[in-house]
Amino acid sequence: MEWVETTGKTVEEAKEMALDILGVDHIDAEFEILEEPKSGFLGLSKKLARVKARVKPTAPRAKDTRRPRKRKVREESEKPKATAPKAAAASKAAANAAEEPSNEVSNSAARTSEPQTARAAGRSGSRTANKSPKKSSTETNEGKEPEMESESISLAEQATVAQNFLAGILNEIGLEGTVAVDGIDGETINISVTGSELGLLIGPRGTVLSAVQDMTRTVVQRNSGGRSGRIVVDIDGYREKRRAALEAFARKLAEEVRDTGVSKVFEAMSSSDRKIVHDVIGEMSGVKTRSEGYEPRRYVVVEPMTEDETEEAQAE
């Protein structure tokens, strides 16, 4: 049977397509994987799996050229005739053995039991010898080598790891840009990416930027023994622009709530954006905020303060 070649998102999918073409079950076909599927960087492109298959060739059954063994059948038919004289001889020997002294029988039994006892003792000894003494817990612990703890790297080294990773993303996508470490504030590493046409790495409402930041944080953690500082990535000044726009919108919405006495609700947003809203409105009088819902659909509610709450806030 000739080979057929198929492709699929996975090797199994390509194999199933080949089986459909051949019209046989998996057990009746043989496969050869020509190419494994490959994911492109950040999932932007992907190579399909490629396999070729054919029906398993079946070898013709070997012809039996041996001649029937008739002689053996004849010999077996003659066996009952030969057993009669042997049976008579056996019965005569048994009668003679019965007339021998009983002490000879006991000696024979003793001789027989001695090897059995020796063999049993040998087996018991061998089992005992094979059992190795159990090591004490102290010996076991002393024999183990101390586990090496992964050493954490400094924040400056973590910043370099993050910088190199982001530069690699730009290179893989084919975008031109500059990755710079803006500074290290306490345990926070601030990194900025600037260039042209970087909107692909920002995405609608910064969703792609958040994913890039999460990947950068994961890479840094893997290279620092699981312990790393807080990584903040900003692309083309998006976070600063987003913060300024969100602060202005939050103030405007809070003023409406204070003037009308009607609560307002923000759309669902990330924890960092919710913090900006809480901080801005928290500095204003006559209004308060609270978060409701569950991630990733958690949102901020702005509502007017009561007179007592306003007096307490002013007293503080």
ZATI-307648 format. One record per residue: x, y, z of N, C-alpha, C in turn; residue number from 1. Coordinates in pm, whole numbers. Each point is the difference from the previous one (the first is absolute). Example, Ala and Ser with C-alpha at 12.3 -4.5 7.8 and 13.67 -1.06 7.14 Angstrom:
<<1319, -569, 780>, <-89, 119, 0>, <90, 120, 0>, 1>
<<-35, 105, -72>, <82, 119, 6>, <-77, 109, 73>, 2>
END
This chain:
<<85, -119, 0>, <-85, 119, 0>, <89, 124, 0>, 1>
<<-34, 100, -79>, <80, 121, -7>, <-24, 86, 124>, 2>
<<99, 83, 30>, <-9, 90, 114>, <-92, 118, -33>, 3>
<<-75, 48, 100>, <-78, 123, -14>, <54, 100, 102>, 4>
<<-3, 126, -35>, <55, 104, 87>, <-111, 96, 40>, 5>
<<-9, 29, 132>, <-104, 89, 51>, <60, 97, 101>, 6>
<<-74, 107, 28>, <42, 100, 99>, <-115, 26, 98>, 7>
<<34, 56, 114>, <-99, 33, 101>, <60, 89, 107>, 8>
<<-85, 55, 85>, <48, 84, 108>, <86, -79, 98>, 9>
<<-34, -128, 17>, <79, -89, 85>, <34, -125, -79>, 10>
<<93, -79, 54>, <38, -125, -66>, <-119, -95, -5>, 11>
<<-77, -6, 110>, <-115, -91, 4>, <-105, 40, -103>, 12>
<<-20, 130, -18>, <-98, 46, -100>, <45, -39, -140>, 13>
<<129, 14, -28>, <52, -40, -131>, <-14, -150, -21>, 14>
<<22, -79, 106>, <-15, -145, -11>, <-145, -38, -29>, 15>
<<-95, 67, 68>, <-141, -30, -22>, <-41, 29, -144>, 16>
<<52, 108, -57>, <-31, 32, -139>, <56, -107, -93>, 17>
<<119, -50, 32>, <60, -105, -82>, <-82, -128, 9>, 18>
<<-51, -33, 118>, <-82, -121, 17>, <-130, 12, -79>, 19>
<<-57, 121, -5>, <-122, 20, -79>, <27, -24, -148>, 20>
<<117, 43, -46>, <33, -20, -141>, <24, -147, -30>, 21>
<<72, -68, 90>, <32, -141, -22>, <-119, -91, 26>, 22>
<<-93, 44, 84>, <-117, -80, 30>, <30, -121, 87>, 23>
<<97, 12, 91>, <36, -111, 88>, <7, 51, 143>, 24>
<<8, -95, 95>, <16, 36, 140>, <146, 34, 28>, 25>
<<21, 59, 118>, <134, 43, 39>, <96, -119, 7>, 26>
<<-50, -116, 42>, <87, -117, 18>, <48, -58, -133>, 27>
<<-74, 31, -107>, <35, -55, -132>, <84, 95, -83>, 28>
<<44, 110, 58>, <78, 99, -76>, <133, 26, 70>, 29>
<<98, 41, -78>, <127, 43, 56>, <26, 144, -41>, 30>
<<62, 76, 92>, <17, 143, -20>, <147, 39, 7>, 31>
<<27, 111, -62>, <133, 61, 10>, <-21, 149, 15>, 32>
<<47, 55, 113>, <-17, 142, 28>, <107, 79, -75>, 33>
<<-45, 83, -92>, <94, 79, -81>, <36, 131, 69>, 34>
<<-98, 59, 71>, <27, 129, 64>, <-95, 18, 117>, 35>
<<55, 39, 115>, <-81, 27, 119>, <-62, 139, -12>, 36>
<<-115, 23, 65>, <-58, 135, -3>, <86, 96, 81>, 37>
<<10, 122, -46>, <81, 100, 69>, <-83, 126, 19>, 38>
<<0, 52, 124>, <-70, 124, 30>, <93, 117, -26>, 39>
<<-53, 105, -62>, <79, 118, -23>, <14, 82, 127>, 40>
<<82, 99, -2>, <22, 83, 117>, <-127, 74, 35>, 41>
<<-43, -11, 128>, <-123, 62, 49>, <-123, -48, -75>, 42>
<<10, -113, -68>, <-115, -58, -68>, <-39, 73, -127>, 43>
<<92, 83, -55>, <-36, 77, -119>, <3, -85, -126>, 44>
<<75, -108, -1>, <5, -90, -116>, <21, -141, 50>, 45>
<<-33, -98, -85>, <10, -138, 44>, <22, -91, -118>, 46>
<<90, -99, 14>, <24, -100, -102>, <-82, -123, 31>, 47>
<<-64, -56, -104>, <-84, -118, 19>, <86, -126, 9>, 48>
<<-56, -100, 67>, <66, -131, 4>, <-18, -68, -135>, 49>
<<103, -75, -44>, <-6, -67, -131>, <42, -146, 19>, 50>
<<-85, -92, -43>, <30, -143, 12>, <-31, -69, -132>, 51>
<<59, -117, -18>, <-39, -84, -113>, <-34, -138, 54>, 52>
<<-92, -66, -69>, <-50, -128, 51>, <-33, -92, -117>, 53>
<<-8, -129, 32>, <-41, -100, -97>, <-55, -121, 75>, 54>
<<-70, -85, -74>, <-51, -122, 59>, <117, -94, 25>, 55>
<<2, -63, 117>, <109, -91, 33>, <5, -114, -101>, 56>
<<117, -25, -61>, <10, -113, -93>, <-8, -132, 77>, 57>
<<-75, -95, -55>, <-14, -132, 65>, <83, -101, -77>, 58>
<<89, -72, 69>, <86, -101, -63>, <-81, -127, -27>, 59>
<<22, -69, -117>, <-72, -125, -29>, <39, -108, 99>, 60>
<<-98, -85, 35>, <22, -105, 98>, <95, -106, -57>, 61>
<<100, -37, 80>, <99, -98, -46>, <-65, -137, -19>, 62>
<<36, -68, -111>, <-57, -132, -32>, <71, -107, 82>, 63>
<<-78, -90, 61>, <54, -107, 84>, <42, -117, -90>, 64>
<<132, -20, -12>, <52, -106, -90>, <37, -127, 75>, 65>
<<-27, -3, 129>, <36, -119, 77>, <-94, -115, -30>, 66>
<<55, -125, -1>, <-80, -121, -25>, <-61, -48, 131>, 67>
<<-117, -56, -6>, <-63, -51, 123>, <83, -112, 62>, 68>
<<8, -1, 132>, <83, -98, 72>, <-85, -122, 36>, 69>
<<-13, -94, -97>, <-82, -120, 21>, <69, -100, 93>, 70>
<<133, 2, 1>, <74, -98, 79>, <-27, 18, 149>, 71>
<<-13, 127, 42>, <-25, 27, 140>, <-134, -56, 45>, 72>
<<-98, 8, -90>, <-132, -54, 32>, <7, -149, 22>, 73>
<<78, -70, -89>, <12, -145, 14>, <70, -36, 131>, 74>
<<104, 76, 38>, <72, -30, 123>, <-90, 17, 122>, 75>
<<-86, 107, -7>, <-88, 22, 113>, <-103, -111, 13>, 76>
<<-43, -58, -114>, <-99, -109, 6>, <60, -128, 56>, 77>
<<134, -15, -10>, <65, -120, 51>, <36, 11, 148>, 78>
<<-8, 118, 59>, <40, 20, 139>, <-79, -85, 98>, 79>
<<-133, -15, -8>, <-73, -81, 97>, <49, -144, 7>, 80>
<<49, -55, -115>, <48, -138, -1>, <126, -15, 84>, 81>
<<84, 103, 2>, <127, -9, 71>, <-16, 25, 148>, 82>
<<-108, 61, 41>, <-18, 34, 142>, <-34, -120, 85>, 83>
<<-57, -105, -61>, <-41, -117, 80>, <119, -68, 67>, 84>
<<109, -36, -73>, <115, -61, 68>, <60, 91, 104>, 85>
<<2, 133, -27>, <59, 94, 95>, <-81, 4, 128>, 86>
<<-134, -7, -13>, <-86, 2, 119>, <24, -122, 86>, 87>
<<19, -117, -63>, <25, -123, 77>, <132, 10, 75>, 88>
<<102, 55, -66>, <130, 15, 64>, <-8, 96, 118>, 89>
<<-79, 105, -15>, <-14, 99, 107>, <-68, -60, 121>, 90>
<<-104, -82, -21>, <-72, -61, 113>, <90, -98, 75>, 91>
<<86, -75, -73>, <92, -95, 62>, <103, 73, 85>, 92>
<<48, 115, -50>, <98, 78, 75>, <-62, 56, 127>, 93>
<<-127, 37, -7>, <-69, 54, 117>, <-15, -107, 106>, 94>
<<-30, -124, -43>, <-15, -111, 97>, <132, -29, 70>, 95>
<<110, 2, -74>, <131, -24, 60>, <37, 109, 100>, 96>
<<-38, 124, -36>, <33, 112, 89>, <-75, -9, 130>, 97>
<<-122, -56, -4>, <-81, -11, 122>, <59, -98, 98>, 98>
<<78, -103, -47>, <58, -102, 86>, <129, 46, 66>, 99>
<<60, 119, -40>, <125, 48, 59>, <-25, 53, 140>, 100>
<<102, 1, 90>, <-16, 47, 138>, <-50, 143, 5>, 101>
<<-78, 29, 106>, <-61, 133, 14>, <104, 107, 30>, 102>
<<113, -43, 66>, <101, 101, 33>, <64, 59, -124>, 103>
<<5, -77, -106>, <56, 53, -125>, <-89, 110, -55>, 104>
<<-134, -21, 20>, <-94, 104, -45>, <21, 128, 78>, 105>
<<16, -15, 135>, <18, 120, 83>, <131, 70, -33>, 106>
<<107, -80, -29>, <127, 62, -39>, <-14, 77, -129>, 107>
<<-76, -62, -92>, <-22, 68, -129>, <-75, 131, 21>, 108>
<<-103, -7, 90>, <-77, 122, 27>, <89, 107, 62>, 109>
<<92, -45, 89>, <90, 96, 63>, <92, 64, -102>, 110>
<<50, -87, -92>, <88, 55, -104>, <-74, 100, -87>, 111>
<<-130, -30, -24>, <-79, 90, -84>, <-27, 132, 70>, 112>
<<-28, -8, 133>, <-36, 121, 72>, <119, 92, 21>, 113>
<<123, -61, 9>, <117, 83, 25>, <24, 102, -111>, 114>
<<-2, -44, -127>, <21, 103, -103>, <-109, 106, 1>, 115>
<<-129, -43, 30>, <-108, 99, 0>, <23, 102, 110>, 116>
<<42, -52, 121>, <26, 93, 110>, <114, 94, -34>, 117>
<<102, -57, -63>, <115, 83, -38>, <-40, 106, -101>, 118>
<<-84, -46, -97>, <-44, 98, -101>, <-84, 109, 63>, 119>
<<-91, -42, 94>, <-84, 100, 67>, <85, 99, 78>, 120>
<<103, -56, 71>, <87, 89, 77>, <76, 94, -92>, 121>
<<41, -55, -115>, <73, 83, -97>, <-87, 114, -51>, 122>
<<-128, -37, -28>, <-90, 105, -50>, <-23, 106, 106>, 123>
<<-19, -47, 126>, <-23, 94, 109>, <121, 90, 20>, 124>
<<120, -64, -5>, <122, 78, 17>, <18, 100, -111>, 125>
<<-35, -42, -121>, <15, 90, -113>, <-93, 119, 11>, 126>
<<-124, -26, 50>, <-93, 112, 17>, <50, 96, 107>, 127>
<<55, -57, 108>, <51, 85, 108>, <120, 80, -48>, 128>
<<84, -63, -80>, <120, 69, -48>, <-35, 110, -95>, 129>
<<-108, -20, -78>, <-35, 100, -100>, <-60, 125, 63>, 130>
<<-58, -16, 121>, <-62, 115, 64>, <108, 92, 54>, 131>
<<1, 123, -48>, <99, 95, 47>, <-56, 73, 121>, 132>
<<82, 33, 97>, <-48, 69, 119>, <-53, 138, -35>, 133>
<<-112, 34, 66>, <-62, 130, -28>, <87, 111, 56>, 134>
<<13, 104, -80>, <80, 114, 44>, <-84, 86, 93>, 135>
<<63, 53, 100>, <-71, 90, 90>, <-28, 131, -70>, 136>
<<-98, 73, 55>, <-36, 128, -61>, <117, 97, 3>, 137>
<<85, -13, 105>, <115, 90, 8>, <97, -27, -113>, 138>
<<25, -131, -27>, <92, -35, -109>, <-56, 46, -133>, 139>
<<-134, -16, -18>, <-62, 40, -127>, <15, 149, -22>, 140>
<<-26, 77, 106>, <9, 145, -14>, <143, 45, -21>, 141>
<<95, -73, 66>, <140, 38, -18>, <48, -29, -140>, 142>
<<-57, -107, -64>, <45, -38, -134>, <-48, 95, -107>, 143>
<<-111, 71, 30>, <-55, 90, -101>, <83, 126, -9>, 144>
<<14, 48, -123>, <70, 125, -19>, <-97, 115, 24>, 145>
<<43, 106, 59>, <-91, 113, 24>, <-48, 59, -131>, 146>
<<-133, 29, -5>, <-57, 55, -122>, <48, 143, -19>, 147>
<<32, 30, -125>, <49, 133, -32>, <-119, 94, -18>, 148>
<<-4, 105, 76>, <-106, 97, -16>, <35, 96, -112>, 149>
<<-100, 27, -84>, <24, 90, -111>, <19, 141, 53>, 150>
<<107, 64, -41>, <31, 133, 48>, <-77, 103, -81>, 151>
<<-58, 98, 70>, <-71, 107, -69>, <100, 101, -53>, 152>
<<-37, 63, -111>, <89, 99, -60>, <-47, 139, 40>, 153>
<<88, 97, -15>, <-31, 136, 42>, <-105, 62, -90>, 154>
<<-60, 109, 46>, <-101, 70, -80>, <60, 53, -130>, 155>
<<126, 43, 5>, <64, 50, -122>, <14, -112, -103>, 156>
<<37, -120, 48>, <11, -114, -92>, <-137, -42, -53>, 157>
<<-102, 8, 86>, <-136, -29, -45>, <-44, 98, -108>, 158>
<<35, 126, 17>, <-34, 101, -100>, <66, -32, -134>, 159>
<<123, -49, 3>, <70, -37, -124>, <-69, -117, -69>, 160>
<<-43, -100, 79>, <-72, -115, -56>, <-128, 47, -69>, 161>
<<-76, 87, 67>, <-124, 51, -58>, <27, 81, -126>, 162>
<<104, 80, 4>, <36, 84, -116>, <35, -87, -121>, 163>
<<78, -104, 21>, <38, -89, -111>, <-121, -75, -55>, 164>
<<-91, -41, 88>, <-119, -72, -46>, <-88, 89, -87>, 165>
<<-23, 123, 43>, <-83, 92, -78>, <66, 35, -134>, 166>
<<132, 14, 0>, <71, 24, -126>, <-17, -118, -94>, 167>
<<-2, -122, 55>, <-22, -119, -81>, <-138, -3, -62>, 168>
<<-101, 47, 74>, <-136, 7, -55>, <-4, 94, -120>, 169>
<<59, 117, 15>, <3, 95, -112>, <69, -61, -122>, 170>
<<109, -70, 23>, <75, -60, -110>, <-80, -109, -70>, 171>
<<-70, -84, 78>, <-78, -109, -59>, <-117, 53, -82>, 172>
<<-66, 104, 48>, <-115, 54, -72>, <43, 86, -118>, 173>
<<122, 48, 4>, <48, 85, -109>, <-31, 147, 21>, 174>
<<-9, 42, 126>, <-27, 141, 30>, <128, 67, 47>, 175>
<<10, 129, -29>, <116, 77, 44>, <-36, 78, 126>, 176>
<<84, -10, 99>, <-27, 72, 124>, <118, -7, 93>, 177>
<<-9, 77, 108>, <106, 6, 100>, <-57, -42, 135>, 178>
<<70, -90, 66>, <-41, -47, 133>, <95, 60, 102>, 179>
<<-55, 72, 98>, <84, 67, 100>, <-54, -26, 139>, 180>
<<92, -9, 96>, <-37, -12, 141>, <-11, 141, 56>, 181>
<<-124, 44, 30>, <-21, 137, 47>, <47, 20, 143>, 182>
<<5, -107, 76>, <46, 13, 137>, <-53, -112, 86>, 183>
<<58, -11, 119>, <-43, -101, 97>, <-45, 74, 125>, 184>
<<-130, -6, 28>, <-59, 70, 113>, <-36, -101, 108>, 185>
<<88, -13, 100>, <-23, -101, 103>, <12, -139, -59>, 186>
<<-112, -75, -3>, <-3, -133, -59>, <-63, 1, -139>, 187>
<<-24, 118, -56>, <-67, 12, -130>, <101, 36, -108>, 188>
<<-1, -78, -109>, <87, 26, -115>, <-86, 58, -111>, 189>
<<29, 122, -41>, <-77, 67, -105>, <77, -7, -132>, 190>
<<-65, -57, -102>, <63, -16, -131>, <-92, 61, -106>, 191>
<<58, 75, -91>, <-79, 63, -106>, <48, -46, -137>, 192>
<<-95, -13, -92>, <30, -35, -139>, <-52, 113, -86>, 193>
<<88, 60, -79>, <-39, 110, -87>, <35, -33, -144>, 194>
<<-77, 56, -92>, <24, -24, -141>, <-123, 37, -80>, 195>
<<-1, -39, -125>, <-114, 30, -88>, <-80, -127, -26>, 196>
<<-129, 19, -18>, <-92, -110, -33>, <5, -112, 104>, 197>
<<-6, 38, 125>, <2, -98, 108>, <-140, -35, 52>, 198>
<<-102, 46, -72>, <-137, -28, 43>, <-31, -148, 9>, 199>
<<70, -82, -81>, <-21, -145, 4>, <32, -57, 138>, 200>
<<97, 62, 68>, <40, -49, 132>, <-82, 64, 113>, 201>
<<-91, 89, -35>, <-86, 62, 101>, <-138, -65, -1>, 202>
<<-60, -9, -118>, <-130, -65, -11>, <-113, 87, 50>, 203>
<<-125, -45, -21>, <-115, 78, 47>, <-2, 7, 152>, 204>
<<-6, 123, 52>, <-3, 25, 145>, <121, -61, 72>, 205>
<<110, -13, -71>, <123, -47, 62>, <3, -147, 34>, 206>
<<-87, -80, -64>, <-5, -144, 33>, <129, -72, -39>, 207>
<<54, 32, -118>, <124, -65, -43>, <117, 47, 86>, 208>
<<0, 127, 35>, <105, 54, 88>, <1, -75, 133>, 209>
<<-118, -26, 55>, <-8, -74, 126>, <57, -140, -15>, 210>
<<-29, -64, -115>, <53, -135, -25>, <152, 2, -13>, 211>
<<52, 101, -70>, <146, 13, -15>, <65, 21, 136>, 212>
<<-62, 81, 84>, <55, 23, 134>, <-1, -128, 82>, 213>
<<-108, -78, -9>, <-7, -127, 74>, <108, -98, -47>, 214>
<<21, -7, -133>, <105, -89, -52>, <138, 44, 47>, 215>
<<22, 132, -1>, <130, 52, 46>, <23, -35, 146>, 216>
<<-103, 15, 81>, <11, -33, 143>, <33, -149, 18>, 217>
<<-67, -87, -80>, <25, -144, 11>, <144, -35, -36>, 218>
<<51, 61, -107>, <139, -26, -43>, <98, 44, 109>, 219>
<<-25, 114, 59>, <89, 50, 106>, <-4, -93, 121>, 220>
<<-119, -46, 36>, <-13, -91, 115>, <76, -130, -23>, 221>
<<-7, -53, -121>, <71, -125, -30>, <151, 17, 6>, 222>
<<46, 119, -29>, <145, 24, 2>, <50, 50, 135>, 223>
<<-92, 20, 94>, <42, 51, 131>, <-42, -94, 112>, 224>
<<-17, -129, -33>, <-34, -97, 103>, <-140, 15, 55>, 225>
<<-91, 57, -78>, <-139, 14, 44>, <-27, 125, 82>, 226>
<<103, 77, 32>, <-18, 122, 79>, <45, 118, -85>, 227>
<<-92, 94, -20>, <34, 115, -83>, <-75, 122, 50>, 228>
<<48, 116, -44>, <-69, 124, 33>, <-122, 19, -87>, 229>
<<-71, 107, 22>, <-120, 31, -79>, <45, 60, -133>, 230>
<<-52, -57, -109>, <37, 46, -134>, <-114, 83, -58>, 231>
<<31, 122, -42>, <-98, 87, -66>, <54, 35, -138>, 232>
<<-72, -41, -104>, <41, 26, -138>, <-94, 102, -61>, 233>
<<56, 104, -59>, <-80, 102, -70>, <47, 6, -144>, 234>
<<-93, -1, -93>, <33, 2, -143>, <-52, 129, -61>, 235>
<<92, 76, -57>, <-32, 125, -70>, <-77, 97, 90>, 236>
<<29, -1, 131>, <-64, 92, 93>, <-148, -27, 23>, 237>
<<-45, -121, -32>, <-144, -29, 10>, <-50, 11, 143>, 238>
<<73, -53, 95>, <-48, -1, 139>, <-14, 141, 55>, 239>
<<91, 87, -33>, <-8, 138, 48>, <-120, 71, -63>, 240>
<<-19, -23, -131>, <-116, 61, -67>, <-130, -56, 56>, 241>
<<-3, -132, 23>, <-118, -64, 55>, <-31, 52, 140>, 242>
<<103, 19, 81>, <-19, 49, 136>, <-59, 141, 0>, 243>
<<56, 87, -85>, <-48, 138, -6>, <-146, 5, -45>, 244>
<<-34, -80, -103>, <-137, -1, -50>, <-96, -57, 105>, 245>
<<43, -105, 70>, <-86, -63, 101>, <-21, 91, 119>, 246>
<<104, 73, 42>, <-15, 94, 111>, <-100, 109, -34>, 247>
<<10, 54, -122>, <-93, 107, -40>, <-143, -52, -6>, 248>
<<-19, -120, -53>, <-134, -57, -10>, <-57, -30, 139>, 249>
<<84, -50, 91>, <-46, -32, 135>, <-45, 127, 73>, 250>
<<74, 108, -13>, <-39, 126, 65>, <-134, 50, -55>, 251>
<<-15, -8, -132>, <-125, 47, -61>, <-119, -82, 48>, 252>
<<17, -134, 5>, <-110, -87, 42>, <-32, 22, 148>, 253>
<<102, 22, 82>, <-22, 23, 143>, <-75, 130, 24>, 254>
<<30, 102, -78>, <-72, 128, 13>, <-147, -17, -35>, 255>
<<-31, -82, -102>, <-139, -25, -36>, <-74, -71, 114>, 256>
<<67, -96, 62>, <-61, -73, 111>, <-26, 94, 117>, 257>
<<94, 88, 29>, <-15, 93, 112>, <-111, 101, -26>, 258>
<<-14, 42, -127>, <-102, 100, -33>, <-140, -61, -7>, 259>
<<-11, -120, -54>, <-132, -62, -20>, <-41, -93, 114>, 260>
<<97, -49, 76>, <-32, -95, 106>, <-31, -139, -51>, 261>
<<32, -27, -126>, <-26, -131, -62>, <133, -73, -21>, 262>
<<3, -124, 42>, <124, -79, -14>, <30, -30, -147>, 263>
<<127, -12, -30>, <46, -34, -135>, <93, -121, 7>, 264>
<<4, -74, -110>, <81, -122, -5>, <99, 9, -115>, 265>
<<126, -29, 27>, <100, -10, -105>, <-12, -136, -69>, 266>
<<51, -7, -120>, <8, -130, -68>, <107, -86, 68>, 267>
<<-5, -129, -26>, <100, -90, 59>, <140, 41, -43>, 268>
<<92, -4, 94>, <137, 42, -30>, <99, -77, 85>, 269>
<<127, 14, -34>, <105, -72, 72>, <19, 58, 139>, 270>
<<72, -74, 83>, <22, 45, 138>, <80, 130, 4>, 271>
<<95, 15, -93>, <80, 123, -2>, <-85, 121, -35>, 272>
<<-93, -17, -96>, <-89, 110, -37>, <-98, 30, 113>, 273>
<<-48, -103, 68>, <-92, 24, 113>, <71, 78, 111>, 274>
<<126, -28, 20>, <76, 73, 103>, <9, 148, -34>, 275>
<<20, 30, -129>, <6, 141, -42>, <-131, 70, 33>, 276>
<<-113, -65, -29>, <-132, 59, 26>, <-19, 21, 150>, 277>
<<34, -102, 81>, <-16, 13, 145>, <85, 115, 55>, 278>
<<124, 11, -49>, <90, 104, 51>, <-50, 140, -35>, 279>
<<-45, 18, -124>, <-45, 133, -45>, <-126, 42, 74>, 280>
<<-101, -86, 3>, <-128, 36, 63>, <14, 5, 152>, 281>
<<96, -76, 53>, <22, 4, 145>, <44, 136, 50>, 282>
<<57, 83, -87>, <43, 134, 38>, <-112, 103, -12>, 283>
<<-116, -42, -54>, <-113, 91, -19>, <-98, -14, 116>, 284>
<<-71, 106, 29>, <-97, 0, 111>, <-140, -32, -51>, 285>
<<-79, -62, 85>, <-141, -25, -32>, <-26, -125, -81>, 286>
<<104, -73, -40>, <-18, -123, -78>, <94, -108, 53>, 287>
<<-36, -124, -27>, <82, -114, 42>, <-7, -109, -107>, 288>
<<91, -94, 9>, <7, -108, -100>, <8, -135, 69>, 289>
<<-39, -102, -73>, <15, -139, 43>, <6, -88, -124>, 290>
<<65, -114, 12>, <11, -95, -111>, <-100, -113, 19>, 291>
<<-58, -45, -110>, <-95, -111, 1>, <32, -95, -114>, 292>
<<-56, -121, 8>, <19, -99, -106>, <124, -84, 23>, 293>
<<28, -85, -97>, <112, -94, 7>, <88, 16, -123>, 294>
<<128, -27, 19>, <94, 7, -112>, <-40, -99, -109>, 295>
<<12, 35, -126>, <55, 127, -52>, <-107, 106, -26>, 296>
<<-122, -18, 59>, <-109, 95, -23>, <-25, 87, 124>, 297>
<<102, 26, 76>, <-15, 82, 120>, <-2, 148, -40>, 298>
<<-85, 79, 67>, <-18, 139, -39>, <-10, 89, 124>, 299>
<<0, 133, -24>, <-5, 100, 108>, <-135, 69, 0>, 300>
<<-58, 16, 119>, <-126, 72, 18>, <30, 131, 71>, 301>
<<-49, 111, -55>, <15, 132, 63>, <-136, 41, 54>, 302>
<<-7, 33, 127>, <-129, 36, 61>, <18, 120, 92>, 303>
<<-109, 74, 22>, <10, 118, 87>, <13, -39, 147>, 304>
<<69, 84, 75>, <11, -22, 145>, <-123, 55, 70>, 305>
<<-32, -59, 112>, <-104, 57, 86>, <59, 120, 75>, 306>
<<-85, 77, 66>, <48, 117, 74>, <97, -41, 111>, 307>
<<-35, -109, 68>, <87, -47, 109>, <137, -43, -54>, 308>
<<-2, -69, -114>, <126, -45, -60>, <84, 119, -45>, 309>
<<-68, 105, -52>, <72, 119, -44>, <65, 71, 118>, 310>
<<-74, 10, 112>, <55, 65, 119>, <119, -79, 56>, 311>
<<-13, -132, 0>, <111, -83, 50>, <123, 15, -88>, 312>
<<-22, 6, -134>, <113, 15, -92>, <67, 135, 18>, 313>
<<-79, 106, 24>, <57, 133, 20>, <75, 8, 132>, 314>
<<-51, -75, 100>, <65, 2, 131>, <136, -67, -5>, 315>
<<13, -98, -85>, <129, -70, -13>, <102, 89, -69>, 316>
END
